[in-house]
Amino acid sequence: MSFARAVLVIAALLGAAAVLLGAFGAHALRDTFDARSLATWHTAVDYQFWHVLAAVAVALLAREGASTCLRIAAIAFVVGIVLFCGSLYALALGGPRVTGVITPFGGVAFVVGWVALAAHAWIRKA
């Protein structure tokens, strides 16, 4: 399987998960979560959606050739979703507060992904 295809498949599955998690939060959790937990859940869903779209962009760009920068961007976006969004989902569900220590690492992964995407555009003059 090509890199572009693999990234697109992963992004699509993460996108489907974001829809399901968003619906779950809006319908199943709204009566059981307090406002803070719902806001945390909503933030996780938002960041997951935005970074799924970024990963789709990476996959589309990679059809022309998977540069090192695009590979870094794709990995960073997926790692960011797992760490940043995953830790927020866990916190919203009542996970231990120490779980919040993971969140900034996911945020850094998101930044790395965006910088890698910018580097690809700069180098390739996209």
Contacts in CASP RR format, 6 or more apart in sequence:
PFRMAT RR
TARGET T0000
AUTHOR 0000-0000-0000
METHOD contacts of the structure
MODEL  1
MSFARAVLVIAALLGAAAVLLGAFGAHALRDTFDARSLATWHTAVDYQFW
HVLAAVAVALLAREGASTCLRIAAIAFVVGIVLFCGSLYALALGGPRVTG
VITPFGGVAFVVGWVALAAHAWIRKA
1 9 0 8 1.000
2 62 0 8 1.000
2 66 0 8 1.000
3 62 0 8 1.000
3 65 0 8 1.000
3 66 0 8 1.000
3 70 0 8 1.000
3 71 0 8 1.000
3 74 0 8 1.000
4 59 0 8 1.000
4 60 0 8 1.000
4 62 0 8 1.000
4 63 0 8 1.000
4 65 0 8 1.000
4 66 0 8 1.000
5 59 0 8 1.000
7 55 0 8 1.000
7 58 0 8 1.000
7 59 0 8 1.000
7 62 0 8 1.000
7 74 0 8 1.000
8 56 0 8 1.000
8 59 0 8 1.000
8 60 0 8 1.000
10 55 0 8 1.000
10 74 0 8 1.000
10 78 0 8 1.000
11 52 0 8 1.000
11 55 0 8 1.000
11 56 0 8 1.000
11 59 0 8 1.000
12 56 0 8 1.000
14 48 0 8 1.000
14 52 0 8 1.000
14 55 0 8 1.000
14 78 0 8 1.000
14 81 0 8 1.000
15 48 0 8 1.000
15 49 0 8 1.000
15 52 0 8 1.000
17 48 0 8 1.000
18 45 0 8 1.000
18 48 0 8 1.000
18 49 0 8 1.000
18 52 0 8 1.000
21 41 0 8 1.000
21 44 0 8 1.000
21 45 0 8 1.000
21 48 0 8 1.000
21 89 0 8 1.000
22 41 0 8 1.000
22 42 0 8 1.000
22 45 0 8 1.000
25 33 0 8 1.000
25 38 0 8 1.000
25 41 0 8 1.000
25 42 0 8 1.000
25 45 0 8 1.000
29 37 0 8 1.000
29 38 0 8 1.000
29 41 0 8 1.000
29 92 0 8 1.000
30 38 0 8 1.000
33 41 0 8 1.000
33 92 0 8 1.000
37 91 0 8 1.000
37 92 0 8 1.000
37 93 0 8 1.000
37 94 0 8 1.000
38 92 0 8 1.000
40 88 0 8 1.000
40 91 0 8 1.000
40 92 0 8 1.000
41 88 0 8 1.000
41 89 0 8 1.000
41 92 0 8 1.000
43 88 0 8 1.000
44 84 0 8 1.000
44 85 0 8 1.000
44 86 0 8 1.000
44 88 0 8 1.000
44 89 0 8 1.000
44 92 0 8 1.000
45 85 0 8 1.000
47 81 0 8 1.000
47 84 0 8 1.000
47 85 0 8 1.000
47 88 0 8 1.000
47 110 0 8 1.000
48 81 0 8 1.000
48 85 0 8 1.000
51 77 0 8 1.000
51 80 0 8 1.000
51 81 0 8 1.000
51 85 0 8 1.000
51 110 0 8 1.000
52 81 0 8 1.000
54 73 0 8 1.000
54 77 0 8 1.000
54 113 0 8 1.000
54 114 0 8 1.000
54 117 0 8 1.000
55 74 0 8 1.000
55 77 0 8 1.000
55 78 0 8 1.000
57 117 0 8 1.000
58 70 0 8 1.000
58 73 0 8 1.000
58 74 0 8 1.000
58 77 0 8 1.000
58 117 0 8 1.000
59 74 0 8 1.000
61 70 0 8 1.000
61 120 0 8 1.000
61 126 0 8 1.000
62 70 0 8 1.000
62 74 0 8 1.000
67 120 0 8 1.000
67 123 0 8 1.000
67 124 0 8 1.000
69 116 0 8 1.000
69 117 0 8 1.000
69 119 0 8 1.000
69 120 0 8 1.000
69 123 0 8 1.000
70 116 0 8 1.000
70 117 0 8 1.000
70 120 0 8 1.000
72 112 0 8 1.000
72 113 0 8 1.000
72 116 0 8 1.000
73 112 0 8 1.000
73 113 0 8 1.000
73 114 0 8 1.000
73 116 0 8 1.000
73 117 0 8 1.000
73 120 0 8 1.000
76 109 0 8 1.000
76 110 0 8 1.000
76 112 0 8 1.000
76 113 0 8 1.000
76 116 0 8 1.000
77 109 0 8 1.000
77 110 0 8 1.000
77 113 0 8 1.000
79 106 0 8 1.000
79 109 0 8 1.000
80 105 0 8 1.000
80 106 0 8 1.000
80 107 0 8 1.000
80 109 0 8 1.000
80 110 0 8 1.000
82 106 0 8 1.000
83 102 0 8 1.000
83 103 0 8 1.000
83 105 0 8 1.000
83 106 0 8 1.000
83 107 0 8 1.000
83 109 0 8 1.000
84 103 0 8 1.000
84 105 0 8 1.000
84 106 0 8 1.000
84 107 0 8 1.000
84 109 0 8 1.000
84 110 0 8 1.000
86 102 0 8 1.000
87 99 0 8 1.000
87 100 0 8 1.000
87 102 0 8 1.000
87 103 0 8 1.000
87 106 0 8 1.000
88 103 0 8 1.000
90 99 0 8 1.000
91 97 0 8 1.000
91 99 0 8 1.000
91 100 0 8 1.000
91 103 0 8 1.000
120 126 0 8 1.000
END
